[in-house]
Structures are given as structure tokens and as C-alpha cells.
Amino acid sequence: MVLFAQPALVPWPTANELKEGTFPLKQVSVIEGEGAQGWGRMLRSDLVANDALARNQDEILHSVRFQRDTAQGEEGYAITVEKDKVTIDAATRQGALNATQTLRQLAAKDSTGTWYWPMVHIQDAPAFAWRGTMLDVCRHFYSVDFLKRYLDVLASLKLNIFHWHLTDDQSWRVEVKKYPRLTSVGAWRTEADGSRYGGFYTQDQIKEVVAYAAARGITVVPEIEFPGHCSAAIAAYPWLGCRQDTIPVPITWGVFNDVYCVGRDSTWTFFRDVLDELVPLFPAPWFHIGGDEVPKVRWQACPDCQARMRKEDLKDEHALQAWTVKRLQDYLATKGKRLIGWDEVLEGGLDSTAIVEVWRGDEQGRKARANGNAMIRTIYFDASPANLPLDKVIAFDPLLDGDARGILGAECPVWSEGIDARSIGWYVFPRMQVYAERMWSGKVGEDIRKRTAPQIARLEQQGWIIATADKDLFRSEVSFDPGPRNWLVTAQCGRKDMDATWRMDQRSGSFTDSLRVEAPGTLLLTPRWKGEAVRDPIAITIADNLALGAKETIEPTPSPKYGHDPEHGLTDGLLGTNSYSDGLWYGWWGPDLTITIDMDSVRTLHGISIRCLQQVGAWIVLPKSVSFETSRDGKAWTTLTTATHQVPIEEAGPLVHDFIAPARTPIKARYVRAVLHNSGKLPAWHLGADGNSWVFADEVVVR
């Protein structure tokens, strides 16, 4: 008799007793006992695919019996595999589906190529009822076919909640027949290069995905954002916003100040109409309204919202948000739905029957618990494995202060700003396997890496790119080399079987580690796996100017958290992107700052400029002004001009602004100086009200 190794099950069951012998997967019948009708549908499909299901009674050699056992609990099950029969005990269809997923993982081939199950007894049940993942389809769109592939993987890991983030600032992804512009306008955006990007799901497609998930034991929970993160809706119907002005669907990420005008009755008619159409598409007993990151600046200036506050006797805009959430909660309750919101819904007061999804840390969880709210914990999977290594996922604990009170379970949200269908596998696998084991088993086995290996191999065969190490998918850095006065691009691919292509002007090629750039221009880098791009090209813009490579003196010194070239970071010719963390931007928190550039010799200047960034949601605000000066000797200085701007702090960004000082006549100078005047304290409506703001600056360009 052959002894078989322990199967590589993920998640690991509560109890698992492996015995000698096998159950061959050939000439098998599936029997559904009393009360278990329909439980064997998925297993039958698997057996048919492997040509194992018996075609008639005479062929039957082995049987699999599903039988109802109320002692197993809502999702629990027991499997007993013997030589010629398998018994599956479950209380519900969900338990039977969980058992089927375990049998799928148990299946193996012997030396003759015959599939079998090892003889085993498994007793199993989940530690947490809410074992979810969230997918943001707004920043990047995922097709129905992709969603089905994704759901298949979730189901194989016994994850049972698919939180579908369907609306946000950058798009509205679900058809609402009464408001067709939500998708004809709000589902599409015009990118910086002029291309159109977008897509949406028809109501029939929504039903298709919901049914597909349900057949695999997964409940789909929709998220429709109220009352913030709604720029796409306002772009479609400007009357939904406080200013009632036309705005574009944003092409950048972040928090935007335009939110729904909750003071006007017409907005509430819109809310009810949308919910009336969408709620019936989702049988789940829960409905997620978002409720996060709602700037109050528009409400503060809106006569209708202020009138609403007076009418409802609300002390401030936080109370107005709480009133909005409660009104939505009451309306959803009339439709049999329980409201879920991100933890900001606690602000200003929250009804204890709402569910809080905690994303900002333990303190918000403690507030939810003190308020009597059930909660969902989170571990975000949109961080690179380099920033969220597998050990941190293994250590994730959904409990709060070691206490399970009020905790339904957890989710691993995948926000899609920097992720799409090509690269998502890198961010979720094998972390999803580890997370699934934590949520099902309540702990993670020490051999989890070994047990995930067969799953990872299968997923790669199916075309998913997997993070096989705690690395970024692709990391590139470019630095100015003052000797030859050119630029060195270095790249690190997350896997050995990856490479990158480059394109600049009419030239192109591929490389794996480094590349030398001899002239200014725009360089495009595209990482590839198996010859296919795994993300959009990364653009590196290099601008030539008289200050290239010049010596910098900066007072005070910038924060060490930002920028990677302290010697030439503001004179390296490299232009920062819209991301303040791209290594090209330098940040100062609070004070004014002075940047002095020494060009080594007297030059003829026609103008000076400096690039600054605004991203108000990240506390980064344009300086209120920049004073430019020039000098021949570094002692006597002449003021060229003080450049200001007309960009309001309410313009959330991210946006790049050039402060420009043109010279009316050519100037002779060796030194140039820029004094950046901080805009001061953050306004009362900001989350960091009365705190300091950041100034972020990049390249000093001398013409």
C-alpha cells in the first residue's frame, strides 16, 4: 500500500486525517440525499470535465453522496473518502460548495495519469463569517470575463464576499436606465494623451456576474458612493453638485471637493431613483454606500446645504454628513438592506445598526465598537509586495485588541489606481491564499508557502502574473550623471522572467537592468512578462536647460522621505510626475524655503521657472508665491519678479504648476535663487484643519 503525503490544502481545514489508499475518479455517480438536492451540480461538472462521471447505472463503481446534517453549521462540512464511496455532510448548500472546493484541491494524478482523491476524513468550518475581498473597477475597468476568472479563484479559497466598488470620481460603472448619462458620460474619461478610457456594466451583465458568483457560494455586495467620490456623476448631471457647474470626469486620483448637494430635494430624488433600480440587482442583505473622504468645502459655501442644516438643526457639516447617512440608511431599510460604510460614517454620529468597514486603523475600530456597530476589518492589497511583504499578511489579525466582539470578518480591498487586469495577479497572489487561510482557519500554518506552491503554478498556467518574492512588479529610477552629462536608467523587474522595452523618439529596444540616455526627451518604459506588457508605459521626461547639473543649496533641507538625488534633484533635468512619491519631488512641511543654484559661470538668462505640486488631500498645497532673484557673485542680488498663481486651494489636484519669471531683457548671472512662500495653515474644511501644509518642488529650469 502506498503512503501519500499530506495534500496541499489552502485554506487548511479544522481537522484532517489522511489514510492509506485512494478513491479513483472514474465511473463515479453523484447522489443527493434528502434536503441536499442541487448540492452536487459543481462536482458533477468537474467529474464530466475529467470524464469521470458514470454514463449509466451499469458503469457505476464509485459514489459520492451529499447528505444534509444540521450539526455542521451554516458553512461547515465533513468529508469522508473511502475506497469506493465518499460522503459529504453539510447543513446548507454553502457548506456543500465548500466541501466541493476542498475536493477540487484534493484531486491528484497517479503514475498512470488517473485522477484520484486520497482516502481522508475532514471536519471543517470557518473561523469568520465575512471572508471578503473588494475590487475597485472605477480607476481601471475589468471585463465580465475577467470578473468570472477572478471569482473562480476566490471561490477556490472559500472566500464568500465580493465587494464590488462600482462608482467613484473617475467613473460610474453601472447602468441606471433612468439616468443614461451616468454611463454615456460618467463611465468614460479623456486621458492626458487624448485617448478615451472607460466602460460599464449593463444591468443584465450585473445580474450575470451576481448569478455566477452565487453559483460558487459568493455573495456580491455593491458599493455606490454617497455623498462623496462622485465627480463622474456630477460630470454627467451637473445639477447634482452644489455649484451646478460642468466638470470633467477626473483623470487623476485623489480626493475631490465636488460632492453631492444634499441640501436640494432633487439630489435626494436622484438617490432614491438610483437605489430603486440597483437594489433589486443584488440579493445580498447589505448595501455599501462608501461615505469616505467627503470634503465639506462645497457644503460650507452652498446656500441649499446651509439651509438644510438650519432646517434639520444640524450644528456643522459633519452633522450634515451623519444626517445624510442616516437618511440613506432608513431608505435602504425599507428595501430590506443593511447599510455598510467606510469608517468616516462614524463622524457626526451613526446609528448602531449600520456596519462599519474600518480602514483607518484600530482607533476607528474602537469607536465603532463603543458605538455598538458591527465591523469589517481590512488589509489593503493595492500596496506592492515590497511594501506589504508576505510576512505582514501572515501576521494580519482581524481581531481588535485581541477581541472578536462585533467583528464580522475582514476584506482585502484592491484599489485600482495603479493596477489593472494585466497586473492584478502580482498584488493579490499569493497574498490572497494567505489571507484566505487566516479568515477560514483563524490562523496561518507555518507551511503556508509550501502549500501555496501548487496553486501558484496553476494560476501562472492560467495567465496570472504572480509575485514570487516581496518585490515591486517593476521599479525604475533615473539619475543624472554629471560627468558625461547624461542619464542612467536602472530597472528592477519583480521576476527573473521579465524584461522591459524602451522607446524614445524613433528609437526602441529592450533591456533588463540598465539603460543610458544621452539626450533630453521623453523615454517610455514598458515592463513585460512572457512578451506581453503588464502595465502601461512609464514616461520619464528629461528637459535640457542652463542649470542642468548645477550646484544646489537648499534651506531648510527637504524631508528625507522624498527625492532620491540630494545633490542634483532640482537641477537634474528630470521632471516629476503627478505622483509626489515618484522620487523626483522634494517636500518641505511648514516653513518657507530658499533654493540657490550656482551655474559655475556667468550665463545669459532669458527666464527662470520652478515646478510645484498641489495635492490637497495629501496636505500638499502650492506656495502662495515664489520670489526669483539673480546674482553675478552670490552676494549682491537683484529681484527678477515674484510669481503668484490663481489656483484655488479647493482645486484638489494632483496638479503641477510652473511658477515662471520671464526676463524682459537678457540677464547676466551665475546664481539664481527662488524663495518659496508656504501658503500657511490648512483651511477649516480640510481634514488637517489648522495644521501645516507641505510644499513640493521639482525642477529649477533656467532658459
N, C-alpha and C positions, 0 to 999 in steps of 0.2 A: 504494500500500500504506500502511495506517495504522500509525503507530508508537504502541505502547502504553506507558503509564507503568509503572514497577515496581509489582508488586502489593503490597498492604499485608499481608504475611505476618507473623504472630506465633505462635510464635517464628520468627525469621529462620533460614533454612536455612544449612547449611555452605557450599554453593556454589549459585549461582543465575544462570543465563544466560538472559536474556529475548531472544526472537527476534521477528521480524515475522510477523504472521499469527495466525489463531485456529483453534481446534477447536470447531465448533458443537455444542452439546449437544442434538442431535436425531437420532433414528434411530440410536441407539448400541447396540452389543452389548458385553457384558462376557464376556471369555474367561478361564478359569482354566487355566493350564498345568499340567504335571505337577508334583505336590507343592504346588500352590497352591490346591487345592480348598477352597472356602468363604471364600477371602480377599476375594471381591468382594461379599459379602452387603450390607454397609453402603452401598457405592457403588450397587448395584442399587436399594436403597430410595430413595436420593437421586434417581436418574435417573427412577424411577417417579413420585416426587412432582412432578418438573418435566416430566412427560410426555415424557421424552427417550429412554426405553428402547424399542428397536425391538420391535414386537409379533410379527414373523415374519421369516424369513430374507430375504424379498424387500425388506423395508424398510431393511435394514442399509446405512448409508452410512459409519459411523464405528465404530471398535472400540477397546476398552480391554482390554489384555492384562496379566494378572498372571502373572509368572513367577518361579520360585524361583532365587535367586542367593546362594549361601552366602557369597560375598565381602562381602555387605552388612552382616554382623554382626547381633547379636540384635535391635536395634531400627532399624537403618539402612534406607535405601531409596534408590532412584533413580527419577525420573520423567522421561520424555521425551515431550513433547507435540508431535506433528507435525500436519500439516494434516488428515489423515484417520485417524490412529491415535495411541494413547497406549500406552506401555509402562511398566509398573511392575515394577521389580526389587526383590525383598526376600528375605531369608533365612528369615523367620518370618511368621506371621500378625500379630504385633505390628508388624513393620515395614510390612506392607501396610496395617494400620489407620492408622499414622502417615502413610503416603502419602495415604490417603483423606482424612484431616483436612486435609492441605495442599491437595488438590484442591478440597475444600469452600471453603477460603478463596480459592482462585484464581478461582472461578466469578464471572462478572460478566455484565451485560446490555449489549447494544449498543443503538444508537439505534432499532432495530425491536422491541426487547423480547425478543430471542432471547438465551438464556444461552449462554455460551461459556467455554472455557479459553484463555488466551493460549498461544502456542507458546513452550515453555520447556524447559530442561534443569535439573533439580535433583538434586544429590547431597547426602544429608543423613544425619546420625547424631547422637545425643545426647552431651552432654559428661558428664552424670551419670546413673547408672542409677536412683537413687532420687529421683524428682521428685514429692514428695508434698504433700498438704495434710491437715490434721486438722480435724475438726468435732466440737465438743462438743455433744451432743444432750441433755445431762443438765440443765444450768441452764435451757435452753429446748428445747422439743421441736420437731422438724422432721418433717413427714409424709413418707410414702414418695413421694408425688407430687413434693414439693419436692426430695427427695434425687435423684430422677431428673433433674429440671431442672438441678440443681447438677452432677451427674455429666456431663451433656451438655456443660456449659461447660468442665469440667476436661478432658474428652477432646478438645475442640476445641483446647486449648492443649498437648496431648501430655503432660499430667501423668498419671502412671501409678500413683500410690499414693493410696488414700483411707483414711486412718487414722480409724477410727470410734470415738470416745470414748463408750462405751455405759453406763458406771456411774460414779457419784460419790456424794458425800454427799447431793446434792439429788434424786437419783433413781436407780433401777435400770431400764434401758430395754429389756432383752431377756428374752424368755420363757424360763424354766427350768422344765420341766414337773414335775420332782421337788420344786421349791420354789415353789409358786404364789404365796405371799405376797410374794415378791420383786417381783412386778408388781402384785398386788392391793393391796398396802400401799406397797411401796417405790417404785412408779412415780408416786405421787401425793403432793402436799403441800397443806396447808391454808394459804392465804396470809393475810396480816395482816387483810384485809378479810373473811375467812371463806370466800372462794371456793376451789374445788378446781382445781388445775392439775396437768396431767401427761399421760401417755400412754406407750405402749411398743410394741415391735415383736414380733409373733408370730414363731415360728421360720420359718413359711412366708414372712413378709414379709422376714425376713433373707435367706433364700435368693433371693427375688425381686430384692432390691437387689444382692446379690452377683453374680447372673447378669447383671443389667442392666449393672453396671459391667464385668464380664468381656467382654461383647459389645462394649464400647467400649475395650478394652485397659487397663482399670484394675483393679488388684488391691486388694481390701478387706482391710485389716489391723485386726482388732478390738482394742479395749483394754478389759479388765476389770480394775478396780483392786484390787490386793493390795499390802500389807496395810493401807493407809490409805485415806482418802477413801471410807469405806464406811458412813456413817451410815444411808443408806437401807436397806442390807442388815440392819444391826443393828436398825433400826426394825421391819423385817419379822420378824426372828428374833433376839430379844434375847440368846439363849444364845451368839450369835457374838461378843459383846463381853466384855471382861474383867469388867465389873461385872454383866453379865447383867440389866441393868435396861431398862425400856421407855423409849425415846426417840422423839421425833417426827422425821419427815423434815424436815431443816432448810429454812427459807425464806430464809435469808441465805447470803451467800457467805463464803469464808474457809477456814481450816484448823481441823478439829475434833479434839478429843482422843480421842474414841471410835474405836478401831481394832479390827481383828480380834484375838481372843485366840489367838495362835499357839502357846500352851502346851498347849491342850487338843486331844486327838486328834479330838474331834467337829468342830472347825473344819477340820481337815485332810480329814476325810471330806467336808465341805461343799465345800471347794476342789476335790477330785477329782471329785465329782459334777457340779459346775458345768462344769468343763473337759470332762468326758466328754460332756456334752450340747452344749456350744457349739463345741468344736474342730471337729467334723465339718461345721459350717455354713460354715466358712471354709477354702477350699482353699489359701489363702496359706501359704507355708512359715514364716511368722513369726506370733508371738502376743505382743501388748503387755500387760504386767501393771501398767503405771503405776509404782508403787513410790516415788512422790514424796511429800514433805511428810508424813512419818509421825511424829507426836509420840510420845514414849516414856513420857509420864507414866502412862498406864494400865498399861503393861508393868512399870514400876517398882513399882507397888503391887499387882500381880497375883501371887498365890501360884503359879498354874499357870505363868505365864511365867517367874517366877524359878526354879521347879523345872526347867523346860525348859532354862534357861541352865546350871544346875548339872549336869544330866544330859549336856548336849552340851559341857560345859566351855567355855562362852562367857563372855568377860570382861566384857561390858557389853551394853546394849540395842542398840547399833549392830551388834555382832556377831550379836545375835539377828535383826536385820533381814537381815543378809547370809546367815545360815543359812536364813531363810525364802525369800529369793530363790533361793538355790541349790537348795533342795528343790523349789520350783516349776519351776525350770529343768530339773531332772532329770526331773520328771514330764512336762513338755511334750516333752522329747526323746524319751520313749517313744512319743509320738504324732507324731513327725516334725516338731516345731515348734521353731524357734529363738526364744529369749526376747529381747524388747526391753523396756527400761525407761528411765524418765527418769533423769537423771544421778545422782540420790540413790542409785540401786542400787550405785554405786561405794563407798558408805560401809560400812566394816567389811570390805571385800574383795569381789571379784566375779570369777567365772570368766571367762576371756578370750574364751570363745566367745559370750558374750552381746553383744547390740548395745546401745549406749548412745545415747539421744536427749538431746543436750546442749541445755539451755535456760538454764542459769545462767552462761553466758559461757565465754570461751576457757580459763580455768584448769581448768574441769571437762573441757573437751575434751583438754587436755594430760594430765590424769590418766587419761582413757580411753585415749589413745594410749600412755602409758607402761605401762598395764596390758595392752596388746595387744588392746583391744576395737575392733571396727569401730564407727563412729559416724554419727549423723544430726544434721545441724546444723539450727537453727531460726531463723525470723524471725516473730514473733507478729503476726498481723493483727487482733487484737481492740483494738489501740490506734487511737484516732481518727486520720484523716489529718492532723489538726492536730498530733498528737504523733509521728506516723510519716509524714512527708511523702514524696511520691513519689521525691524525690532520694535519700532514705535507702534506699528499696527498690532503686533503681537501683544504689546503692553496695554493696548486700549481697553479701558474698563468702563462699560456703560453705567455702572452704579455711580451714585453721588454720595461722596463721603462714606463709601462702603455700605450704603443703604439702598435697597431696592424699592423703597416706598414711592409710589406714584410713577415709577418708570415703566413705560410700556415696552421699551426696547430702544433701538437706535437705527440710524441711517448713515450711509456713507455717500453724501452728495458729491456729484461730479458736475462742477460748473464748467462751462464750455468756452470761456473766453479764449483760451489757448489750446483747445482740444477739439478735434472733430472725429469723424468715423474712421479716419486713417490712423490716428494716433491714440485713440482712447484705450486700446488694449494695454499700452505702456503704463497708463496711470492706474488701471483697475486690476490688472493681473500681475503677480499672484496675490496682491493685497486683498482682493475680493475673497479669495479662498480662505485666507487667514481670518478676515473679518467674519465670514460666514461661520467658521468654526467657533469663534468667540460667542456669536449670538445664538448658535444652536446648542453648543455643548457647555457654555458658560465659562470655558477656559480654552486655552490653545495648547495642544500637545507638543512636547519637545521635538517630536519627529515631523513637525508640520512641513518643513521644507522637503523632506524626503517623500512624504505622501502627496505633495502637490505636483511633483515632477511628472507623473504620467498625464495629469490633466493639462499641464502646461504644454507638453509635447502635442497632445491632441489639438489644443487651441491654436498652436502655431501651424499645424497642418491645415487648420480651417482658415488661416489667413490673418489671425490676430498677431500683432507685434507685441511681444511680452518683455517686461523689464526683468531681465535675468540677473541684474545687480542693482544696487542702490545708486543709480546714476541718472543724470538728465537724459532725455531722449536724444538731444543734440545741444551742445554748448559751443558757442563760438566767441572768440574775443579777437579784437583787432587793436593793435598798438602802433604808435608812430615810432619809427626807428630814426633817431636824429642823425646818425652817421651817414647812411646813404640817402636820408630824407625820403624814405618810402614807408610802406605799412606792412606789417606782418600779421596775417590772419592765422590763428590757430583754432583747431576744431577738435572736439571730443565727441565721438559717436557713442551712444549708450551700449552698443553691441559691436562685437568684432566683425559681424557680417553686414555692417552698414558702411556706407560711404556718403559723400556729398558731391553735388555738382556746383559749379560756379559759372556765372555769366556776367560779363562786363563789356558794354558796347557791343561789338560784333564778335567778341571772343568768348570761348566757353571751354569747359573741361570738367574733370572730376578729381577729387583728392580725398585723402583720409585723415591727414593730420595738420598740415600747414600749407600756406599759400602766400606768396609775396606779391604785393600790389605796388606798381611803380608810378601810377599817375592817378590824379583825382577822378571822381566819377561815382557812379552807383554800382555797387557789387551785389549780386544776388546769389545767395547760398541756399541750396535745397538738399536736406538730408534724405537719404533713400534707404530702403530695405528691400532686398530682392529685386532691385532695379526700379522700384516704384517709390514716388515721393510719399513721405509720411507726414508732411506738413507743408504749408505754403512757404514760398521763398522768404528768406530773411534778407532785408535790404540794409546795406551798410553804405551810407552816403559820406563821401570824402570831398571837402571843399578846400581848394587852394586859396591862400591869402598871404599877405606880407608878414603876418605874425606867426606863421607856421613854424613850430619848434622853438618859439621864443621862450625866454625865461619868465617864470611866473612868480609873483609874490602876492600872497593872499592873506588878508587879515580880517576877521579871525580865520583860523584854519577850518576847512569844511569838516562835516561829520565823517568819521572813518567808515561809516556804514555804506557810503555811496561813492561811486567813482573808483576806477582801478589804476589810474596813472597820476600820482600826486605831482609829478614833475611837469608833465605836458598836457594834463587833462583838459585845459581850457584853450590850448593852442596846438592841438594835435590834428586839426582838420576834420575830425570825426564829429558828425552831427548826431546828437541824441535823438532817440525816437520818442513816441508818445508814452513810453514806459519809464517812470522815474527810477526803476531798478535795473536799467539796462547796462549799468557800469560806466556810462558816458556822462551822466548828470552828477552834479555836486550839490550838496544841500547844507543849508545853514538854518538853524532853528532860533528865531528870535531877533538877533541883532542885525544892524546894517553891516555891510561888508565892503571891503575895498580890494579890487583886483588891479595889480600893476603888472604891465607887460614890458619887458626890455627886449627890443629887437636887435640889439648888438651894435647897430649903427644908425645914423640919421637916414630916414627914408622920406619919400614924398607920399603923403597920405591924402586920400580923397574921401575918406569916411571911416567910421568905426561902428560896429554893432555888437550886441551880445544877445544870445538866445536865452529865454527864460521859460519856465514851465508853469502851468496852472492846473491843479487837480484838487479842487476844494475838498472833495470827500476824503482825501489823504492829507489834509491840513496844509497843502501846498498852494500858495497864493502868489500871483505876480507881484514884484516890488511895485510900490506906488510910483516910483520914478528911478531913473538911472542918470547920474551925472557923469559926463565924459570930459576928460582933461588930457592935454598933451604936454610933452616937455622934451627939450633937446638934451638936457643934462641930468634930469631926475631931481632937480632942486627947484627950479622956477617952473611953475605950472600955469598953463593957460586953459581956461574953461572953454570947451567947444560948444556944448549945449547940455541941457537937462531934458532927457526924453521921458515923456509920460505915455499913458495909454488910456483907451476908453473901454477896456474890457471890464465889465462889472464882476464883482466877486460872486454874484449869483450865477455866472457862466461857469458851470461846474468843471468842464474840461473832461479828460485831459486835452490841453491845447498848448501849442508852442507860440510864443510871441517874440518877435525881434524888436528890441529897443535899438533905434538907429540914430546915429549922429552924422549926418552928411556934412562935408566941408564945402562952404560956398566957393572957396578958392583953395588950391592945393596948400597943404601944410607940411612944413619940415619938422620931423620929430623922430626921436629914438624911442621915447617912452610914451605909452598910453595908459590911462587909468580910468577905471569905471567904479563908481560908488553906487551900490545898490541899496536903496532905501526900503526897508521892510514895511509892509502895509499895515503892521500893527496887530492888535488883538483880533481874534476871530469874532464875528458878529454873534448877537444873542441867539439867532436861529440855528447856529451851527452846533453840531454835537460837541465840539470843543470850545463852546462859548467862553469868551474872555481869556482863552489861552493863547499862547504864541502861535504864529504861523511859520511855515517853512518858506524859504526862498530857494529855488532850484535854478542853477545856471549851468550853461554848457559853453559853447564856443565863443571866444572873442575873435571877431573877424575884422581885419584891417584891410581896407581897399586902397 
